[in-house]
Amino acid sequence: MIGCDHFLANLGDYLEGDLAAGVRQQLETHLAECRTCQVILDSTTKTVKVVTDSGSFALPSDIGEPLLEKIMSKARAEATSQPDSRKP
């Protein structure tokens, strides 16, 4: 089974539906058992909805896309460098 670090590293792709079916299934299996990641997913989904619905954070794609990729890349790197807090 995958850990929280793997889930967090793939969260952006999970939200965007950009994962292979097998990886998506692994993440959903983890979600079914991990309350922490359930809360993170719920909070992130709600935050994205608020920001998207508000329209106040709209950026031109030549700025927004590279910025989003930089943020997600840093989040993935940090998630994979952190030990899984649920492991003994």
C-alpha positions, 0 to 999 in steps of 0.5 A: 500500500502507498503512504501519505507521501505518495498520495501528496506527491500525486494530489494535483494530478489526482484532482486533474484526472491526469493519472493512470488507472492503476495509480488512481486506484492505489490513491483511492485505496489509500484514501479509504483508509487514511483520514488525514489524506481524506481531510487534505483532499477535501480541503484542497478540493474546496479551496480550488472551488472557492478560488475557481468560482471567485475568478479573482485569481485569474492569471494569463496562462503564460504566467499561471501554468508555469507558476502552478507547475513550480508550486506542484513540483516543490510540493511533490519534492517536499512530500517525497522527502518527508517520512510517512508519519503513519509508519512506526 
